Amino acid sequence: MSGWAADALNATGYGDRVTVVTGDGEHGAPVYGPFDAIIATAGAWDIPPSWLAQLDTSGMLVVPLRMNGVTRSIGFRKNHGHLASTSAHTCGFVPMQGAGARPETFFQVPAPGGGHITLRFEDGPPAAPPLPDDTLAGDPAEAWSGLTIADMTPWSDLYLWLAGFQPGFCRLDQAGDPQLAGGGPVMKTGWYPFAIASDGALSYLTVRDLPDGGGVEFGALAYGRRADDAAATLIGHLHAWESRGCDLPEDAFTYWPDGTTPPLPDSLLSVFRKRHGSATITWPPKRPAGTPAEDPGPRELAPVV
């Protein structure tokens, strides 16, 4: 691989400006550091100590950081022993391999009309299958939030909210075009294939078009035991996120290496424990009273630690 890269660089006139190093990126390249910038181009579940050690004091680290299955491309700078974000963008990357790999835990749930769905857990996977095999046997419970959003308005930070505050959050895959017993697909996940598998129920976000064609309304579908409760819980998260999280600033992300401790802020904090430290998200204060959405009390939700 290094020979191919060197040949390509030479062929395009950059051979004398780029040094090609082959190895596991988890360990960095200490012979050549410190660096003004480190850019990772694979989804990293954690930030290795070698990257921090080899990053210059004023340097920039850009990394697609995975937080319980949800990825953001984050620009970090050093700030008194930890990393503070200066930018954050929705993205998707293939996961890191080698020493920095984070294996997922998989569970399959059969669909009564054929095929199956696969639950993929990254952080805090359950020790046993979280759903019985008959979870998809009945019709789903359906609930609507009354929260609407205009077309072309970003809302992917909703999944960061769920990833940080809702036990059972997982990624959802489908195989064999899973069908309900009465016909029709189990679900259509689109670009955001995430769900919640907890207490014998599977719930996930759905939307429906507004009558005027100018946007959609958020809702929830849930299968299995206590499906009505699961749908209602997801609706509660929608209102909490609308009140606290849909204007998440780019400086909301921090990374705290082992040996440092995130402060206890006045605002809401979600914590993602990693192998070498913790990633955190500081959520904005809730919206002033009188706004359409009512905050159902997200402080009662347990963060991932």
Secondary structure, 3 states (H helix, E strand, C coil): CHHHHHHHHHHCCCCCCCCCCCCCHHHCCCCCCCEEEEECCCEECCCCHHHHHHEEEEEEEEEEEEECCEEEEEEEEEECCEEEEEEEEECCCCECCHHHCCCCEEEEEECCCCCEEEEEECCCCCCCCCCCCCCCCCCCEEEEEEEEEECCCCCCHHHHHHHHHCCCEEEEEEECCCECCCCCECCCCCCCCEEEEECCEEEEEEEEECCCCCEEEEEEEEEECCHHHHHHHHHHHHHHHHHHCCCCCCCCEEEEECCCCCCCCCCCEEEEECCCEEEEEECCCCCCCCCCCCCCCHHHCCCCC
